[in-house]
Amino acid sequence: MPQANQPNKSVNKPSRRQFVKTASVAAAAGAAAMSTELPIAHGFHHSVDDTLKVGLIGCGGRGRGAVVNATHADKNIKITALADAFKDKVDETRELLNIDIADFMDVKDDHCFTGFDCYKQLIDTDVDVVLLCSPPFFRPWQMEYAAKKNKHIFCEKPIATDAPGIRRVMEASKKCMENGKSLVSGLCWRYDLGVNATMNQILEEKAIGDITAMEANYLTGELWHRGSKPDWSQMEYQMRNWLYFNWLSGDLIAEQHIHTLDKCLWLMGDEAPVRCYGLGGRQKRIDSKYGNTYDHFATVYEWANGIKAFSHCRQMSGCWSENECNVFGTKGNAHILKHVVDGEMEWRYTDRKRSMYDVEHDQLFKSIRNGEPINNGDYMCKSTMMALMGREASYTGQEILWEEYLTDDAMVGPAPEEWKWGDYDAGPVAIPGGRS
């Protein structure tokens, strides 16, 4: 199935305990984290006295945040390696972390890596855990290499920007399972205790009866732009402003809205939709500095049982905003992020809760210490698939079928042998109306 704006062409499904069974924080956190439980494997760090070495790939704000979350989760870790395409980002992150978490930092000069192959250099060190926080396009190769080298992995979302990348991550996920290594996703709402409790009300307690439809909204303001400099090549400009190039980010439906789509997938028992259709475009972010991404999408996903999710995302400042997954049932409605159920049964989540960003790392490091690896590979791949299907449906104006898109061979962005500084044509803004 051809995709719009593509310059180049070049599972093992785990089970998952999805829902909290008790109101206790410990039980909720454990249920939120486990996508699969595996036997104890050799090479795990069972003792709290055994220092775990952590390396960060992708030294932006989210990467620095992930490092801090890791230090909240486990007090006997050391950050020993940093990697990013750009030296200034590595230097900035090293300086900031040496101030914020000095006791956890042990990054020597020869463990600071830059360039397109920086991820291989970092993974080839003696780190135990890698945090993958670089732009999404690069994650399939990074995860593949980390799995091959037998590392535990935390991977931000989305995990790819095209179907070939998703398939690469599926294989890497299976490799992690075979190696007995943990793979934890940055789809952080899966680790939020209030969201888990609300999901339990819907899916276990049947508080709204049978689900009839879902409305998935991520309507928010505009995000950062890093500007440009005369000495930057096109490749450098795009990578420093990666949000606005679909080969790097997957577009906003994948980079941001994936969180809401993932909740729909969760509500459907992690079963994939069979098809989607949609529309989108650029209405406000029309300047060329915004690359080739859209600023709004409206997509519809349909499951085999006929249930539909009506999905909307927008990045426009000065507009009404909502980040919520509204669920409609035969006996009432639920609002996932508000942790509210209305209808025949009234329910509110009122317990205190730990930051979901900390909880996801709590569970990652707990799994390593206990020798009970967890693997989020199944749903992180499916949620990325949903987002990219919605993107392609909107770009082309065509219906996209799950089974067809999963086998699609069109690759966005350059092949690894073409990763280099210089001119790079990211392609035009997609115009719906046909398969180009």
FENHU-V324634 format. One record per backbone hydrogen bond with DSSP energy under -0.5 kcal/mol. CO is the residue of the C=O (numbers start at 1). NH is the residue of the N-H. Records with the same first field share a line. If there is no record, write none. Layout:
CO = NH, NH
//
This chain:
3 = 6
5 = 7
8 = 411
11 = 13
12 = 14
16 = 18
24 = 28
25 = 29
26 = 30
27 = 31
28 = 32
29 = 33
30 = 34
33 = 35
34 = 17
41 = 44
44 = 46
47 = 50
49 = 51
52 = 78
53 = 128, 129
54 = 80, 81
55 = 131
56 = 58, 83
57 = 133
58 = 60
60 = 64
61 = 65
62 = 66
63 = 67
64 = 68
65 = 69
66 = 70
67 = 71
68 = 72
69 = 73
70 = 74
76 = 52
78 = 54, 80
79 = 106
80 = 108
81 = 56
82 = 113
83 = 58
84 = 115
85 = 115
86 = 90
87 = 91
88 = 92
89 = 93
90 = 94
91 = 95
92 = 96
93 = 97
94 = 98
95 = 99
96 = 99, 100
97 = 101
101 = 104, 105
102 = 105
104 = 79
106 = 108
108 = 111
109 = 112
111 = 82, 113
113 = 84
115 = 118
117 = 120, 121
118 = 122
119 = 123
120 = 124
122 = 125
128 = 152
129 = 55
130 = 132, 154
131 = 57, 133
132 = 156
135 = 138
136 = 139, 140
138 = 142
139 = 143
140 = 144
141 = 145
142 = 146
143 = 147
144 = 148
145 = 149
146 = 151
147 = 150
152 = 130
153 = 184
154 = 132
155 = 186
162 = 166
163 = 167
164 = 168
165 = 169
166 = 170
167 = 171
168 = 172
169 = 173
170 = 174
171 = 175
172 = 176
173 = 177
174 = 178
175 = 179
176 = 180, 181
177 = 180
182 = 153
183 = 376
184 = 155
186 = 188
187 = 190
188 = 191
189 = 192
192 = 196
193 = 197
194 = 198
195 = 199
196 = 20, 200
197 = 201
198 = 202
199 = 203
200 = 204, 205
201 = 207
206 = 209
208 = 331, 332
210 = 330
212 = 308
213 = 328
214 = 310
215 = 217, 326
216 = 312
217 = 324
218 = 220, 314
219 = 322
220 = 316
229 = 232
233 = 237
234 = 238
235 = 239
236 = 240
237 = 241
239 = 242
241 = 244
242 = 245
244 = 292, 293
245 = 248, 249
246 = 250
248 = 137
251 = 254, 255
252 = 256, 257
256 = 259
257 = 260, 261
258 = 262
259 = 263
260 = 264
261 = 265
262 = 266
263 = 267
264 = 268
265 = 270, 271
266 = 269
268 = 271
274 = 402
275 = 302
276 = 400
277 = 300
279 = 298
281 = 283, 295, 296
284 = 286
287 = 290
288 = 291
290 = 293
292 = 430
295 = 315
296 = 281
297 = 313
298 = 279
299 = 311
300 = 277
301 = 309
302 = 274, 275
303 = 306
307 = 303
308 = 214
309 = 301, 311
310 = 216
311 = 299
312 = 218
313 = 297
314 = 220
316 = 319
322 = 219, 324
324 = 217, 326
325 = 336
326 = 215
327 = 334
328 = 212, 213
331 = 344
332 = 329
333 = 342
334 = 327
335 = 339, 340
336 = 339
339 = 349
340 = 335
341 = 347
342 = 333
347 = 341
348 = 350
355 = 359
356 = 360
357 = 361
358 = 362
359 = 363
360 = 364
361 = 365
362 = 366
363 = 367
364 = 368
365 = 369
366 = 370
367 = 371, 372
373 = 38
374 = 183
376 = 380
377 = 381
378 = 382
379 = 383
380 = 384
381 = 385
382 = 386
383 = 387
384 = 388
385 = 389
386 = 390
387 = 391
388 = 392
389 = 393
390 = 394
391 = 395
392 = 396
393 = 397
396 = 433, 434
400 = 276
401 = 405
402 = 406
403 = 407
404 = 407
405 = 408
411 = 8
415 = 418
416 = 419
418 = 420
422 = 235
424 = 426
430 = 432
434 = 436
//
